[in-house]
Amino acid sequence: MSSQATVDSGSLLTPEAMLAASTERTGLSDFGDPSFREGLDLLLSDIRMLDLDSACAQASAYRIGQSLDTRALAVQGFKARPEVLKSAIRQPIVIAGLVRSGTTALHLLMSLDPQFQGPEHWLTVYPMPRPPRDTWDDIPGYCAEKTALDAFLAMSPEAADDHMMTAEGIEESLFILGSSFASNMWPSMWNVPNYDRWYRDRDDTDSYRWLADVLRLIGADDDRRWLLKNPTDLFSLEEVLNVFPDAMVIQTHRDPVDAMPSVSNLIFSARRAFCGDKADPADVGRREAEVWAQALARAEAVRAKSDNVFVDVEFRDFTRDQMTTIRSIYDQLGLALTAETAAAMQAWLDAHPRRAVQGAKHDPADFGLSKEGLAARFEAYRTRRGYV
């Protein structure tokens, strides 16, 4: 690596440079409660140690800078509409589960129900009270994110297939949580061991309070029920329920022996985008297997002592008959599924037929894993769910 690339990486990825660059882009210098700096500083310190080449350093600065911009825009929104911070979020529905267990498709299907609201992708990047839909094409934030997302999906069509992301479509909570700078998103994108240890050991309640406040801002003029999704909520389920004490949780399930190679492939794709040839598939496999085993165990412990409503959805059942699964979920949650909504869901399913899968798509050995090792690591969960 050239010395110039090293200088670029070091100068770009300091907290001072990142904050100054965000202020230059947005014209905003108030990032809210300064406690977010602990996570930001630790994250950037770890990334600088990776000694990224210039292109990866630029990509990393762009991605982290985007979350700083999001944070400053949210704080500006809170100042403009301080009353929203007092509004209640009642009985949100939270979809959580192992990555690659059907959370995205379930979230998209349920978002077709007009009784729910969710954070649209562009509003997780440019938070503001949700404007009327027919005005979005005239809003710079929407146009900028649509252009950026379309360009990204053109370069990474697998992301379009996996996530079906659009600027105007519903998005998971992870992007908003990222702007708290205490989020599983960041150690998924870079090998940042010091940050990762800090994140996994902390009480995440403040991050979910930040999420709740940003949701209040986005839904300032909308009193519909919130529909949220974030697989990593399993890891922090206690904190989720601290902030949303009457939440109803849909937990999706899939045999980790089948899911983990696909999870690892997804995360490795993100690592390569930001780390280039420094991305190590074996490191990704090790970390993801460890984190998700911990997440599933933590979620089970929280559920054992909780009075909240939980609905369990098996991936194999959902993929076999989506609408029967949807009707079961609605029955268990006491929700009304209208004929119009059911028809809209079926039309979406008809337009997005499930791709046939012939055996395992990814080899666990590609990520330093083995079926035997995964079976042993997830033994308790697999036994409880009947996968053995």
N, C-alpha and C positions, 0 to 999 in steps of 0.2 A: 504494500500500500504506500502511496506517496505521502510525503510529509504534509503536502497541501490538503489531502483528504483528511488527515488526522486533525489539522488545524480547523478545517471547516466543521468537523464533527464536534470538536471541543467548544468552539465558539458559538455554534448554533444551539447546542443542547445544554445550556445553563439556565437556571430559573430566571435570572435577570434578563437574559436575551429573549427567552420565550415570552415572558410577561410584557417586555417592551414591544416585541413584535405584535403581540395580540392587541395592545393598546393602539399601535399604529394602524392596524387593520380596522378596528372597530371604533376608535375614538373614545374608548371606555377604559378607565383605570381602576374601577372598583370591582374587585373579584369576590367581595363578600367576606364572610368569616375566614380569617387568615389560617385557621387550622388545616385547610386543604393543602397548605404548603408542605406539611410533613410528608404526605404521600408524593406530591410533585417533586420535591427535592430528592427524595430517596429514589424515585423512578428514574429521574434524569441522571443521577449519579451512577446508577447501575448501567444505564444505556451508554453513557460515555465510556465506561470500562470495556464495552464491546468493541470499541475502536472501529466503528462502521465506516464503510467507504462513503464517498461524498453523496452518491445517489440515495443510499439507504438513510444517511443522516438527514438529507432533505425530506425524504418521505416521512421519517419519524418526526421531524420538526413540524411538518404539515399536519400530521394526525394529532399530535399532542396539542399543537396550537389551536386546532379546531375545537378541542374540548375546553381550552381556556377561553376562546371566543364565546362558546356556548355559556360558560359560567358567567362571564361579564354581561352578556345579553339577558340572562335570567335575572341577575341582580338588578339590572336596569328595569326590567319588567316588574320586579317586586316593589321598587320605588314608585313606579307609575301607578301600580294597582295594589297598594298595601293591604287593602281589605281582603284580597283573595287568600292571604295567608291564614285567615281565620275560618275559612270555609271547611266543612267536614267532608272527608272522603269515606262514604258509608258502604260497607260490605263489598269491597272490590273483589273481583274474581281474579285469582292469580294462577296462571298456568306455569308449572315448573316440572322439570324432569330431566333425566339424563339427556345430554345432547344426542341427537339422532334417534329420539324416541317419539317423534311426531308432534312436538310442541309447535313448530312453525305452521304446519298445515292446520292443526286444531285452532290455533290463534287466528289465522286468516279466515277460516270458516266461521268461527263465532263472531268475528268482527263484521260480518255481513248483517248481523242482527242490529237493527236500528235502536234497540233499547240500550246498547252499550256505546261508550266512547273509549277510544284508545289514543295514545300519542302517535300522530302521523310521523313518518320518518323525518321529513324536513323540519318539523317543529321540535324534534329532539336535538337538532343541530342549531336551529334559529328559534329558540323558545319565545313565544308571545301568546297572548290570548288568541285562540283559534279564530282566524278571520272567516267570513263567508266564503264558501268554496268557489264561487264565481269571480272572486277577486284575486285568487292566488297567482294567476299569470302576470299580474301587475306588481307582485311583491318581490323585491330583489332577493331576499333570502330563499324563497321557493325556487326562483329561476336559477340561482347560483347552485343550489343543492341538486336540482334536477339535472343540470348540465354536468356537474361533477359526478353524480351517480351514474348517469348514462354512459359517461366516458369510462368509468371504472368497470361497469358491467360489460362494455364492449371488449375490454381487455381481459376480463375474467368471466367468461360466460358460465363457468361452473358455479360461480357465486349466484348468478341469476337463477340457475336450476335449483340450487340448494335452498336459497332463501326467498326467492320470488320477490325481491326488494324493488320498490318503486318509491319515488320521492313523496307521493301522495298516500301511499299505503300505510297501514298500521305497522308500528315498529315495537320491538321489545324494549324493556326498560334499561338494557345494558348501556345504551348510548348516554342516557341521562345520568346513570350511576357513574359512568366514566368521568363526567365533569366534576364529580366529588373527589376524584383522584384517589379513591380507595375502592378499587374494583378489580374483579377477576379478569376484566378485559385486558389490562395492561400486561400481566405476566403471561397471557396467552399470546401476545404479539412479540414479546422479546424474552430472552432468558435473563431475568432480573432477580437473582436469588435473594438478595437482601430485601428488596421490595416485597417479593413473594412471601417470605417469612413474616414480615411485618403485617401484610394484608391478612394472611391466614390466622394470625394470632390475635387480631384486634376484635373489639366489639364494633359491629358494623351499623349500629343503630343510627348514628349521625348521617351515614350515607343514604339510608332509607328515608330519613327526615328530609334530606335534600331532594330526593326523588319525589316525595309527597308534595313538597312546596312547588317544584317545577310542574308537576301535574296540576296542581291548583291554578297555576298561572295559565297553562295551556287551556284548561277547562273553565276559565274564569266566567264565561258566559254560557256554560253548558252544565246542566244538572243531571245528566245521564250517569248511569253506573259505569265505573271504570272496569275495563277488561285489560289485564296486564299479563305479560309473559316474559320470563327470564329463567332459563335453566339454572343459572347459578343461584337463584333464590333458595334452592335446596341447601346450599352450603351455609346460607345465612338465614335460615327459616325462622329461627328464634327472633332475630332482629326484624325480619319482615312483620312478624306478628306483634312485636313491640310497637311498631309504627302504625300498622293496620290491624288492630286487635280483633275486628270482626270480619277479617278476610275469609273468603271461601277459596280453598285451594284445590286445584285439579292437578294431581301428580301423575305424569305419564311414566310408563315402565317399559323397559326392554332389557333383554339379557345382555349384560355388559360384555360378555365374551364376543357377542356379535357386534355390539355398538362401538367398543373402544377403538378398533382399528379405523373405523370411519371417523370417529371423533378426532383421533390423532391426525388423520389426513387433512381434515378441515383446519385444525390449528396449525399444522405444518405449512399449509398454503399461506396463511397469514404471516407466519414467521418468515417465510422466504420473501414476501413482499417488503418486509421492513429490515431484514437482516441479510438478505442475499445468501451467499455461500456459507455464512456463519450459522445458518439455521441447521440444527442437528435433529434429525428425525427421532433418534433414540432418546434424546433429552425430552422431546415433546411427548413421546409415548410414556416415559417414566413419570413425568409430571402429571399428565392427564389421568393416568390410571390411579395415581396417588390421590389427586384432588377429588376425583369422583367417588372413589371408595370412601373418602372422608365425608363428602357431601351426603351420600346416601345414608351413612351411619348417623350423622348429625341430624338429618331430617327425621329419621326413624325415632331418635331419642326425643325430639321436640313433639312429634305426633303422639307419642306415648303419654305425654302429660298435658296435651292440649284438648280443649273442648270445641275447637273450631270444626267447621264442616270440611271434610276431605273427601274427594272423589278420586278413585284410582282408575286409570285407563291403561289397558295393555296395548302396546304397539301392534301386536299381531291381531288383536280384535279390531282395532281402529283401521288398520290397512285392509282388513277383510271386508268390513262393512261400516263405512264412515257415518252414514246417516243413522244407523241403529245405535252406534256409539254416542252420537250427538243427542239423540232422544233420551238415552239413558242418563247422560250428564244433566240434561235439563230437568228430568224427573227428580234426580237426586238433589239438585240445587233448588228445586221448587220454582223453576222458571217456566214461562209460557213460550212455546215455540209456535209461531203463527204459520199458517199455510204459505203466506207470501215469503217469509224468511226461509222456510224449508225449501221452497222452490228455488230461491236465490242460491242457497247452499248447494242444491243438486246441480244447478246450472254451472256453478263454479267447479264442482267436481267433474262434470262432463267436459269442461274446457281444460281441465288439468288432470288428465288420466294418470293414475299411478303407474310409474315405470316398472316393468317387470324386472326382477332381480334374479339372476341365475347364480345362486351360491353367494359366497362372500365376495364383496367388491374389493376389499383391501386385505392384504396379508399382514397379520400382527407382527411377523418377523421384520417387516419393513420399518417398524418403529421400536425395535428392540423388545418386543413383547412376544408372548407365547400363549396359546389357548390354555395350557395347563397353569401357567402363572396367573393369568386373569381369573380362571376358575377358582384358584386358591385365594386370591386377593378379595374377590367378591363373594366368597362362599356363603356368608351369612345372608346377604341380600338375595342371592340366587336360590338359596334354600327356602327363604321366606316367600318368594314369589313363584316357586314351583318350576324353576328353570333346570333343576337337576333331578 
